[in-house]
Amino acid sequence: MKLSAIDEYSTFLYHQGTNYASYRLFGAHFTGWRRKSCVRFAVWAPHAQKVSVVGDFNHWDDDANPMERSSQGNGIWVAYVEGLHEGDIYKYAITTASGERILKSDPYAFWSEVRPHTASKLTKLHYTWHDKKWMDSREAYDSYRKPMLTYEVHLGSWRRGEDGGMLTYRDIAEELVAYVKDMHYTHIELMPLCEYPFDGSWGYQGTGYFSATSRYGKPEDFMYLIDHCHRNGIGVILDWVPGHFCRDAHGLRHFDGEPCYESGNPILAENKEWDTMNFDYGRTEVQSFLISSALFWLSQFHI
């Protein structure tokens, strides 16, 4: 994945609402800095007094890896941290305008801890795809004239292991593709897989809009599932929920102590029916965030 620089143009597009690959600008990326290997962290927290990267690697010490306000963007914080590895967990420690310390998962994380844990995890999203034939064929496929039969499935309840536990993405791939081919389905529609905290929600109340849920394995395992479908001539549709997000403390709600992703008007911000928070579509940074999320699953996961 190509990494965007923290530059004036990228941040201008983000604040304008037209940075449709903002996951390259924000989040945690392995890179080089001052001729040393490190991870670049970037997060938008416009109301914060202070932001730090914390995790097991620095004993959750707020003073160990403080972030600096970027001169290129309003409310963007950046830090470069050496000595980190794939799988390391992290959060952002934010000091709010009122002086309160809160811990937040990374809105742009590519991988998350398995619930009930809520930290973000470092990953490079490396996978070798084998679905070129399928990807090339989509250009010529006439979905208005050719038959389409879609099988909707919730991965956690479609089938369980002998011990009653959830199957992995890779285990599901073999069994699910065999089933849908036998039943002559052309597509699989997966119920929401953006990371979410509560099994009972079936994924409709999310926290990680760039993070495939870890319930069933790593991001690369999910890529394998999609790849296996494509190699067997099965299209994959992902149920994506940009309407609202859960209220859990580690998520997007009051991200830096004040509304960032939801409206500042409580009447507009709160979704009483679902006990969730509504996204503020009028906020340009939210526009960049959501459109980038949709395109992320298309480009990086071949959805």
C-alpha positions as a LaTeX table, in Angstrom:
\begin{tabular}{lrrr}
\hline
Residue & $x$ (\AA) & $y$ (\AA) & $z$ (\AA) \\
\hline
Met1 & 0.00 & 0.00 & 0.00 \\
Lys2 & 1.40 & 3.39 & $-0.99$ \\
Leu3 & 1.87 & 5.69 & 1.98 \\
Ser4 & 0.76 & 9.33 & 1.70 \\
Ala5 & 2.95 & 12.00 & 3.21 \\
Ile6 & 1.68 & 14.35 & 5.90 \\
Asp7 & 1.69 & 17.19 & 3.40 \\
Glu8 & $-0.37$ & 20.25 & 2.70 \\
Tyr9 & $-2.21$ & 18.77 & $-0.29$ \\
Ser10 & $-3.23$ & 15.49 & 1.41 \\
Thr11 & $-4.47$ & 17.29 & 4.50 \\
Phe12 & $-6.22$ & 19.95 & 2.39 \\
Leu13 & $-8.18$ & 17.22 & 0.60 \\
Tyr14 & $-8.99$ & 15.55 & 3.92 \\
His15 & $-10.40$ & 18.72 & 5.47 \\
Gln16 & $-12.21$ & 19.49 & 2.21 \\
Gly17 & $-13.91$ & 16.08 & 2.33 \\
Thr18 & $-12.30$ & 14.71 & $-0.84$ \\
Asn19 & $-9.36$ & 12.64 & 0.39 \\
Tyr20 & $-10.77$ & 9.28 & $-0.65$ \\
Ala21 & $-7.67$ & 7.36 & 0.44 \\
Ser22 & $-7.29$ & 8.95 & 3.86 \\
Tyr23 & $-6.35$ & 5.54 & 5.29 \\
Arg24 & $-2.94$ & 6.16 & 3.70 \\
Leu25 & $-2.63$ & 9.45 & 5.56 \\
Phe26 & $-3.92$ & 8.31 & 8.97 \\
Gly27 & $-3.49$ & 5.22 & 11.10 \\
Ala28 & $-0.29$ & 3.28 & 11.75 \\
His29 & 2.11 & 2.61 & 8.86 \\
Phe30 & 5.50 & 0.92 & 8.80 \\
Thr31 & 7.88 & 3.33 & 7.10 \\
Gly32 & 11.29 & 4.96 & 7.33 \\
Trp33 & 12.10 & 8.23 & 9.09 \\
Arg34 & 15.51 & 9.86 & 9.45 \\
Arg35 & 17.05 & 6.73 & 7.91 \\
Lys36 & 15.53 & 4.48 & 10.57 \\
Ser37 & 12.70 & 1.94 & 10.39 \\
Cys38 & 9.67 & 2.98 & 12.40 \\
Val39 & 5.89 & 3.21 & 12.49 \\
Arg40 & 4.23 & 6.50 & 11.63 \\
Phe41 & 1.08 & 7.21 & 13.63 \\
Ala42 & $-1.36$ & 9.94 & 12.60 \\
Val43 & $-4.75$ & 10.81 & 14.04 \\
Trp44 & $-7.28$ & 13.63 & 13.81 \\
Ala45 & $-8.14$ & 15.02 & 17.27 \\
Pro46 & $-8.88$ & 18.74 & 16.79 \\
His47 & $-9.99$ & 19.52 & 20.37 \\
Ala48 & $-7.23$ & 17.65 & 22.22 \\
Gln49 & $-4.63$ & 19.30 & 24.43 \\
Lys50 & $-2.25$ & 16.36 & 24.14 \\
Val51 & $-2.13$ & 13.02 & 22.30 \\
Ser52 & 0.28 & 10.11 & 22.86 \\
Val53 & 0.73 & 6.63 & 21.40 \\
Val54 & 0.59 & 4.06 & 24.18 \\
Gly55 & 0.79 & 0.27 & 24.33 \\
Asp56 & 2.59 & $-2.66$ & 25.87 \\
Phe57 & 5.76 & $-1.52$ & 24.07 \\
Asn58 & 6.03 & 1.59 & 26.28 \\
His59 & 4.14 & 0.31 & 29.35 \\
Trp60 & 1.17 & 2.57 & 28.48 \\
Asp61 & 3.20 & 5.61 & 29.50 \\
Asp62 & 1.72 & 8.84 & 28.11 \\
Asp63 & 5.10 & 10.56 & 28.21 \\
Ala64 & 7.05 & 7.89 & 26.31 \\
Asn65 & 5.79 & 8.62 & 22.76 \\
Pro66 & 3.98 & 11.97 & 22.61 \\
Met67 & 2.53 & 13.08 & 19.28 \\
Glu68 & 3.11 & 16.48 & 17.74 \\
Arg69 & 0.56 & 18.70 & 16.05 \\
Ser70 & 1.24 & 18.63 & 12.35 \\
Ser71 & 1.87 & 22.02 & 10.80 \\
Gln72 & 0.12 & 20.74 & 7.66 \\
Gly73 & $-3.33$ & 20.04 & 9.07 \\
Asn74 & $-5.82$ & 21.40 & 11.58 \\
Gly75 & $-6.02$ & 19.01 & 14.52 \\
Ile76 & $-3.78$ & 16.30 & 13.03 \\
Trp77 & $-1.27$ & 14.69 & 15.39 \\
Val78 & 1.78 & 12.69 & 14.25 \\
Ala79 & 4.43 & 10.50 & 15.89 \\
Tyr80 & 7.21 & 8.23 & 14.64 \\
Val81 & 8.00 & 5.26 & 16.90 \\
Glu82 & 10.95 & 2.90 & 16.42 \\
Gly83 & 11.28 & $-0.73$ & 17.44 \\
Leu84 & 7.71 & $-1.87$ & 16.82 \\
His85 & 6.55 & $-5.12$ & 15.25 \\
Glu86 & 3.47 & $-6.56$ & 13.57 \\
Gly87 & 0.94 & $-7.61$ & 16.17 \\
Asp88 & 1.93 & $-4.95$ & 18.71 \\
Ile89 & $-1.11$ & $-3.36$ & 20.32 \\
Tyr90 & $-1.66$ & 0.36 & 20.74 \\
Lys91 & $-4.17$ & 3.09 & 21.56 \\
Tyr92 & $-4.19$ & 6.87 & 21.59 \\
Ala93 & $-4.06$ & 8.50 & 25.03 \\
Ile94 & $-5.87$ & 11.81 & 24.62 \\
Thr95 & $-5.97$ & 14.70 & 27.06 \\
Thr96 & $-9.24$ & 16.50 & 26.36 \\
Ala97 & $-9.88$ & 20.23 & 26.43 \\
Ser98 & $-11.21$ & 19.81 & 30.00 \\
Gly99 & $-8.08$ & 17.94 & 31.10 \\
Glu100 & $-9.59$ & 14.45 & 31.20 \\
Arg101 & $-7.46$ & 11.50 & 29.99 \\
Ile102 & $-9.22$ & 9.07 & 27.66 \\
Leu103 & $-8.00$ & 6.04 & 25.70 \\
Lys104 & $-9.18$ & 5.52 & 22.13 \\
Ser105 & $-8.67$ & 2.85 & 19.49 \\
Asp106 & $-7.31$ & 4.04 & 16.15 \\
Pro107 & $-10.19$ & 5.01 & 13.79 \\
Tyr108 & $-7.97$ & 3.97 & 10.87 \\
Ala109 & $-6.57$ & 0.75 & 12.36 \\
Phe110 & $-6.25$ & $-2.17$ & 9.93 \\
Trp111 & $-6.39$ & $-4.80$ & 12.68 \\
Ser112 & $-7.91$ & $-4.97$ & 16.17 \\
Glu113 & $-7.73$ & $-7.12$ & 19.27 \\
Val114 & $-10.29$ & $-9.90$ & 19.64 \\
Arg115 & $-13.25$ & $-8.79$ & 21.70 \\
Pro116 & $-13.71$ & $-8.05$ & 24.58 \\
His117 & $-10.26$ & $-6.39$ & 24.23 \\
Thr118 & $-10.33$ & $-3.12$ & 22.31 \\
Ala119 & $-6.79$ & $-2.06$ & 21.39 \\
Ser120 & $-5.64$ & $-1.61$ & 17.79 \\
Lys121 & $-2.89$ & $-3.84$ & 16.35 \\
Leu122 & $-0.08$ & $-3.15$ & 13.91 \\
Thr123 & $-0.10$ & $-4.88$ & 10.52 \\
Lys124 & 1.34 & $-4.36$ & 7.05 \\
Leu125 & $-1.66$ & $-5.91$ & 5.23 \\
His126 & 0.52 & $-8.17$ & 3.11 \\
Tyr127 & $-1.17$ & $-10.76$ & 0.91 \\
Thr128 & $-0.47$ & $-12.24$ & $-2.53$ \\
Trp129 & $-3.67$ & $-12.31$ & $-4.56$ \\
His130 & $-4.53$ & $-15.02$ & $-7.10$ \\
Asp131 & $-7.77$ & $-13.59$ & $-8.48$ \\
Lys132 & $-6.57$ & $-11.58$ & $-11.48$ \\
Lys133 & $-8.81$ & $-13.55$ & $-13.85$ \\
Trp134 & $-11.85$ & $-12.69$ & $-11.74$ \\
Met135 & $-10.91$ & $-9.04$ & $-11.28$ \\
Asp136 & $-10.36$ & $-8.63$ & $-15.03$ \\
Ser137 & $-13.68$ & $-10.33$ & $-15.83$ \\
Arg138 & $-15.71$ & $-7.86$ & $-13.76$ \\
Glu139 & $-15.14$ & $-5.15$ & $-16.33$ \\
Ala140 & $-17.07$ & $-7.07$ & $-18.98$ \\
Tyr141 & $-19.72$ & $-8.60$ & $-16.69$ \\
Asp142 & $-23.21$ & $-7.30$ & $-17.48$ \\
Ser143 & $-25.00$ & $-7.51$ & $-14.14$ \\
Tyr144 & $-28.22$ & $-6.13$ & $-15.68$ \\
Arg145 & $-28.56$ & $-8.96$ & $-18.18$ \\
Lys146 & $-26.81$ & $-11.95$ & $-16.62$ \\
Pro147 & $-28.42$ & $-13.95$ & $-13.80$ \\
Met148 & $-27.38$ & $-13.14$ & $-10.24$ \\
Leu149 & $-28.27$ & $-15.22$ & $-7.18$ \\
Thr150 & $-26.94$ & $-13.92$ & $-3.86$ \\
Tyr151 & $-26.51$ & $-15.90$ & $-0.64$ \\
Glu152 & $-26.50$ & $-13.70$ & 2.48 \\
Val153 & $-24.50$ & $-15.13$ & 5.36 \\
His154 & $-23.44$ & $-14.24$ & 8.89 \\
Leu155 & $-20.04$ & $-15.90$ & 9.34 \\
Gly156 & $-20.39$ & $-16.36$ & 13.10 \\
Ser157 & $-23.58$ & $-18.39$ & 12.97 \\
Trp158 & $-23.58$ & $-20.00$ & 9.52 \\
Arg159 & $-21.61$ & $-22.94$ & 10.85 \\
Arg160 & $-19.68$ & $-23.65$ & 14.05 \\
Gly161 & $-16.81$ & $-25.92$ & 14.95 \\
Glu162 & $-17.27$ & $-29.21$ & 16.77 \\
Asp163 & $-16.61$ & $-27.44$ & 20.07 \\
Gly164 & $-19.23$ & $-24.79$ & 19.28 \\
Gly165 & $-16.62$ & $-22.13$ & 18.60 \\
Met166 & $-16.52$ & $-19.82$ & 15.60 \\
Leu167 & $-14.73$ & $-20.99$ & 12.49 \\
Thr168 & $-11.86$ & $-18.98$ & 11.01 \\
Tyr169 & $-12.03$ & $-17.10$ & 7.71 \\
Arg170 & $-9.89$ & $-19.84$ & 6.15 \\
Asp171 & $-12.02$ & $-22.70$ & 7.52 \\
Ile172 & $-15.19$ & $-20.96$ & 6.35 \\
Ala173 & $-13.72$ & $-20.38$ & 2.87 \\
Glu174 & $-13.53$ & $-24.08$ & 2.01 \\
Glu175 & $-16.96$ & $-25.04$ & 3.34 \\
Leu176 & $-18.89$ & $-21.95$ & 2.28 \\
Val177 & $-17.63$ & $-21.86$ & $-1.31$ \\
Ala178 & $-18.39$ & $-25.55$ & $-1.73$ \\
Tyr179 & $-21.93$ & $-24.97$ & $-0.49$ \\
Val180 & $-22.75$ & $-21.92$ & $-2.62$ \\
Lys181 & $-21.34$ & $-23.58$ & $-5.75$ \\
Asp182 & $-23.46$ & $-26.66$ & $-5.11$ \\
Met183 & $-26.53$ & $-24.44$ & $-4.69$ \\
His184 & $-25.65$ & $-22.45$ & $-7.86$ \\
Tyr185 & $-25.29$ & $-19.06$ & $-6.16$ \\
Thr186 & $-23.27$ & $-16.45$ & $-8.05$ \\
His187 & $-22.48$ & $-14.14$ & $-5.12$ \\
Ile188 & $-22.04$ & $-14.19$ & $-1.37$ \\
Glu189 & $-23.21$ & $-11.21$ & 0.66 \\
Leu190 & $-21.38$ & $-11.06$ & 3.99 \\
Met191 & $-23.10$ & $-9.39$ & 6.91 \\
Pro192 & $-20.99$ & $-6.55$ & 8.42 \\
Leu193 & $-17.36$ & $-7.39$ & 9.12 \\
Cys194 & $-16.01$ & $-3.97$ & 10.09 \\
Glu195 & $-14.77$ & $-4.53$ & 13.66 \\
Tyr196 & $-17.55$ & $-4.40$ & 16.24 \\
Pro197 & $-17.63$ & $-5.06$ & 20.01 \\
Phe198 & $-20.88$ & $-7.01$ & 20.61 \\
Asp199 & $-21.64$ & $-10.40$ & 19.05 \\
Gly200 & $-25.38$ & $-9.87$ & 19.43 \\
Ser201 & $-25.34$ & $-6.86$ & 17.11 \\
Trp202 & $-24.26$ & $-9.05$ & 14.14 \\
Gly203 & $-21.92$ & $-6.25$ & 13.18 \\
Tyr204 & $-24.36$ & $-3.43$ & 12.60 \\
Gln205 & $-22.85$ & $-1.29$ & 15.37 \\
Gly206 & $-19.22$ & $-0.89$ & 14.35 \\
Thr207 & $-16.03$ & 0.63 & 15.71 \\
Gly208 & $-13.35$ & $-0.26$ & 13.14 \\
Tyr209 & $-14.22$ & 0.96 & 9.65 \\
Phe210 & $-10.88$ & $-0.17$ & 8.20 \\
Ser211 & $-10.46$ & $-3.28$ & 10.36 \\
Ala212 & $-11.94$ & $-6.67$ & 9.42 \\
Thr213 & $-13.21$ & $-8.24$ & 12.64 \\
Ser214 & $-10.64$ & $-10.41$ & 14.40 \\
Arg215 & $-13.32$ & $-12.88$ & 15.52 \\
Tyr216 & $-12.45$ & $-15.06$ & 12.57 \\
Gly217 & $-8.74$ & $-14.35$ & 12.13 \\
Lys218 & $-6.31$ & $-11.83$ & 10.68 \\
Pro219 & $-6.98$ & $-9.37$ & 7.82 \\
Glu220 & $-4.93$ & $-11.60$ & 5.53 \\
Asp221 & $-7.22$ & $-14.51$ & 6.41 \\
Phe222 & $-10.20$ & $-12.47$ & 5.26 \\
Met223 & $-8.32$ & $-11.69$ & 2.06 \\
Tyr224 & $-7.84$ & $-15.43$ & 1.58 \\
Leu225 & $-11.61$ & $-15.98$ & 1.93 \\
Ile226 & $-12.35$ & $-13.39$ & $-0.77$ \\
Asp227 & $-9.55$ & $-14.71$ & $-2.96$ \\
His228 & $-10.88$ & $-18.27$ & $-2.65$ \\
Cys229 & $-14.37$ & $-17.10$ & $-3.63$ \\
His230 & $-13.07$ & $-15.27$ & $-6.69$ \\
Arg231 & $-10.93$ & $-18.19$ & $-7.83$ \\
Asn232 & $-14.11$ & $-20.28$ & $-7.77$ \\
Gly233 & $-16.15$ & $-17.74$ & $-9.73$ \\
Ile234 & $-18.08$ & $-16.40$ & $-6.72$ \\
Gly235 & $-18.48$ & $-12.65$ & $-6.23$ \\
Val236 & $-18.31$ & $-11.12$ & $-2.73$ \\
Ile237 & $-20.50$ & $-8.30$ & $-1.44$ \\
Leu238 & $-19.83$ & $-6.76$ & 1.97 \\
Asp239 & $-22.67$ & $-5.31$ & 4.03 \\
Trp240 & $-21.21$ & $-1.91$ & 4.98 \\
Val241 & $-22.91$ & 0.33 & 7.55 \\
Pro242 & $-22.08$ & 4.04 & 7.21 \\
Gly243 & $-25.18$ & 5.27 & 9.03 \\
His244 & $-24.26$ & 4.98 & 12.69 \\
Phe245 & $-21.61$ & 3.68 & 15.10 \\
Cys246 & $-21.62$ & 2.25 & 18.61 \\
Arg247 & $-21.31$ & 4.33 & 21.76 \\
Asp248 & $-18.51$ & 2.26 & 23.35 \\
Ala249 & $-15.89$ & 4.36 & 25.11 \\
His250 & $-12.95$ & 3.16 & 22.99 \\
Gly251 & $-14.67$ & 4.07 & 19.71 \\
Leu252 & $-15.54$ & 7.18 & 17.72 \\
Arg253 & $-18.03$ & 8.78 & 20.13 \\
His254 & $-16.60$ & 12.04 & 21.58 \\
Phe255 & $-13.29$ & 10.93 & 20.13 \\
Asp256 & $-11.17$ & 13.69 & 21.63 \\
Gly257 & $-13.60$ & 14.56 & 24.41 \\
Glu258 & $-15.94$ & 16.40 & 22.07 \\
Pro259 & $-17.99$ & 15.40 & 19.00 \\
Cys260 & $-15.81$ & 14.71 & 15.96 \\
Tyr261 & $-17.59$ & 12.03 & 13.96 \\
Glu262 & $-21.10$ & 12.82 & 15.25 \\
Ser263 & $-23.01$ & 16.10 & 15.36 \\
Gly264 & $-22.52$ & 18.52 & 18.22 \\
Asn265 & $-26.31$ & 18.64 & 18.51 \\
Pro266 & $-27.33$ & 15.69 & 20.77 \\
Ile267 & $-30.72$ & 15.45 & 19.05 \\
Leu268 & $-29.02$ & 14.83 & 15.70 \\
Ala269 & $-26.10$ & 12.84 & 17.10 \\
Glu270 & $-27.98$ & 10.18 & 19.04 \\
Asn271 & $-29.82$ & 7.33 & 17.35 \\
Lys272 & $-32.40$ & 6.45 & 19.99 \\
Glu273 & $-33.78$ & 3.45 & 18.11 \\
Trp274 & $-30.44$ & 1.63 & 18.03 \\
Asp275 & $-28.81$ & 3.32 & 21.06 \\
Thr276 & $-25.94$ & 4.38 & 18.76 \\
Met277 & $-24.48$ & 7.58 & 17.36 \\
Asn278 & $-25.25$ & 8.97 & 13.90 \\
Phe279 & $-22.42$ & 10.09 & 11.64 \\
Asp280 & $-22.38$ & 13.81 & 10.84 \\
Tyr281 & $-22.42$ & 13.75 & 7.03 \\
Gly282 & $-22.06$ & 17.52 & 6.91 \\
Arg283 & $-18.59$ & 17.39 & 8.44 \\
Thr284 & $-16.02$ & 17.20 & 5.67 \\
Glu285 & $-13.57$ & 15.07 & 7.65 \\
Val286 & $-16.35$ & 12.50 & 8.14 \\
Gln287 & $-16.97$ & 12.52 & 4.39 \\
Ser288 & $-13.31$ & 11.71 & 3.76 \\
Phe289 & $-13.41$ & 9.02 & 6.46 \\
Leu290 & $-16.49$ & 7.20 & 5.19 \\
Ile291 & $-15.80$ & 7.36 & 1.46 \\
Ser292 & $-12.24$ & 6.20 & 2.15 \\
Ser293 & $-13.63$ & 3.28 & 4.14 \\
Ala294 & $-15.84$ & 2.16 & 1.26 \\
Leu295 & $-13.00$ & 2.42 & $-1.26$ \\
Phe296 & $-10.60$ & 0.69 & 1.15 \\
Trp297 & $-12.64$ & $-2.54$ & 1.04 \\
Leu298 & $-12.87$ & $-2.29$ & $-2.74$ \\
Ser299 & $-9.20$ & $-1.66$ & $-3.42$ \\
Gln300 & $-7.39$ & $-3.49$ & $-0.61$ \\
Phe301 & $-9.77$ & $-6.45$ & $-0.17$ \\
His302 & $-11.14$ & $-6.81$ & $-3.73$ \\
Ile303 & $-14.76$ & $-6.66$ & $-2.50$ \\
\hline
\end{tabular}
